[in-house]
Amino acid sequence: MSLLREINQTTGQTIIMVTHSPEAARSTSCMITVQDGVII
């Protein structure tokens, strides 16, 4: 996670991560949730 955060901050690149890990999701600056195929 720290490497992805560093890449994002130094290059301005957007990182798209798909995870089932609540810990990983909490370390992001933006979260989009999909439930039963619907963005909520």
Z-matrix of the N, CA and C atoms (Angstrom, degrees):
N
C 1 1.437
C 2 1.521 1 110.98
N 3 1.311 2 116.11 1 -38.10
C 4 1.468 3 118.18 2 -178.71
C 5 1.527 4 110.95 3 -66.07
N 6 1.325 5 117.70 4 -35.29
C 7 1.470 6 120.44 5 177.55
C 8 1.525 7 110.29 6 -66.35
N 9 1.329 8 117.89 7 -43.62
C 10 1.467 9 120.53 8 178.04
C 11 1.517 10 110.97 9 -62.54
N 12 1.330 11 117.25 10 -41.99
C 13 1.464 12 121.41 11 178.66
C 14 1.534 13 110.24 12 -63.14
N 15 1.325 14 116.82 13 -42.31
C 16 1.467 15 120.60 14 179.47
C 17 1.527 16 111.10 15 -63.43
N 18 1.327 17 116.99 16 -43.72
C 19 1.470 18 120.64 17 178.24
C 20 1.523 19 109.85 18 -60.27
N 21 1.321 20 116.68 19 -44.75
C 22 1.464 21 121.12 20 179.81
C 23 1.519 22 111.39 21 -60.96
N 24 1.307 23 116.98 22 -45.54
C 25 1.460 24 120.73 23 -175.52
C 26 1.522 25 112.82 24 -73.31
N 27 1.326 26 117.96 25 -36.91
C 28 1.464 27 119.31 26 -176.36
C 29 1.518 28 113.62 27 -83.93
N 30 1.334 29 117.69 28 -28.83
C 31 1.465 30 119.91 29 -176.76
C 32 1.520 31 113.67 30 -109.94
N 33 1.341 32 116.66 31 -15.21
C 34 1.453 33 119.84 32 -176.66
C 35 1.520 34 113.23 33 77.91
N 36 1.323 35 116.83 34 7.44
C 37 1.458 36 121.33 35 179.74
C 38 1.525 37 110.48 36 -70.13
N 39 1.316 38 116.14 37 140.25
C 40 1.451 39 121.51 38 174.19
C 41 1.528 40 108.08 39 -83.17
N 42 1.308 41 116.42 40 134.10
C 43 1.458 42 122.15 41 178.45
C 44 1.522 43 107.55 42 -109.26
N 45 1.320 44 116.70 43 125.71
C 46 1.464 45 121.23 44 175.18
C 47 1.516 46 107.05 45 -106.95
N 48 1.314 47 115.57 46 120.60
C 49 1.462 48 121.13 47 -177.44
C 50 1.520 49 107.88 48 -125.22
N 51 1.321 50 116.37 49 133.80
C 52 1.464 51 121.86 50 175.23
C 53 1.523 52 106.32 51 -111.05
N 54 1.332 53 116.34 52 125.89
C 55 1.456 54 119.47 53 -175.69
C 56 1.526 55 111.16 54 -149.37
N 57 1.311 56 115.04 55 155.58
C 58 1.464 57 122.07 56 170.61
C 59 1.524 58 109.54 57 -106.36
N 60 1.338 59 115.86 58 3.82
C 61 1.461 60 121.50 59 -176.79
C 62 1.526 61 111.09 60 -89.56
N 63 1.324 62 117.77 61 113.86
C 64 1.461 63 119.79 62 177.41
C 65 1.527 64 112.11 63 -61.27
N 66 1.333 65 117.47 64 -33.61
C 67 1.468 66 120.76 65 179.19
C 68 1.525 67 110.57 66 -64.16
N 69 1.315 68 117.52 67 -44.81
C 70 1.462 69 121.19 68 179.16
C 71 1.529 70 110.41 69 -65.40
N 72 1.317 71 117.25 70 -40.84
C 73 1.464 72 121.13 71 -179.39
C 74 1.523 73 111.46 72 -64.02
N 75 1.308 74 117.53 73 -37.69
C 76 1.473 75 121.05 74 -179.08
C 77 1.525 76 112.19 75 -67.24
N 78 1.322 77 118.03 76 -20.36
C 79 1.467 78 119.66 77 -177.65
C 80 1.525 79 112.59 78 -87.04
N 81 1.331 80 117.69 79 6.53
C 82 1.460 81 120.85 80 -178.80
C 83 1.524 82 111.14 81 -97.23
N 84 1.327 83 115.74 82 165.58
C 85 1.465 84 119.87 83 178.07
C 86 1.529 85 111.41 84 -93.70
N 87 1.324 86 117.51 85 -14.55
C 88 1.457 87 121.88 86 179.85
C 89 1.523 88 108.21 87 -148.29
N 90 1.336 89 116.98 88 137.49
C 91 1.446 90 119.96 89 -179.42
C 92 1.528 91 109.26 90 -134.88
N 93 1.322 92 115.91 91 132.09
C 94 1.459 93 122.93 92 174.95
C 95 1.517 94 106.05 93 -116.10
N 96 1.319 95 116.62 94 127.93
C 97 1.463 96 121.40 95 -176.67
C 98 1.525 97 109.48 96 -106.23
N 99 1.340 98 115.65 97 134.11
C 100 1.458 99 122.39 98 175.48
C 101 1.520 100 107.15 99 -115.54
N 102 1.323 101 116.15 100 125.39
C 103 1.446 102 121.46 101 179.01
C 104 1.521 103 108.85 102 -130.27
N 105 1.316 104 116.48 103 123.35
C 106 1.463 105 122.25 104 -178.15
C 107 1.513 106 111.78 105 54.24
N 108 1.334 107 116.53 106 38.48
C 109 1.460 108 121.95 107 177.63
C 110 1.515 109 115.18 108 78.86
N 111 1.333 110 117.44 109 7.66
C 112 1.464 111 121.96 110 -178.10
C 113 1.527 112 109.18 111 -119.65
N 114 1.342 113 115.88 112 132.69
C 115 1.460 114 120.04 113 175.68
C 116 1.517 115 107.76 114 -74.35
N 117 1.339 116 115.34 115 124.73
C 118 1.462 117 119.67 116 -179.57
C 119 1.513 118 110.54 117 -118.99
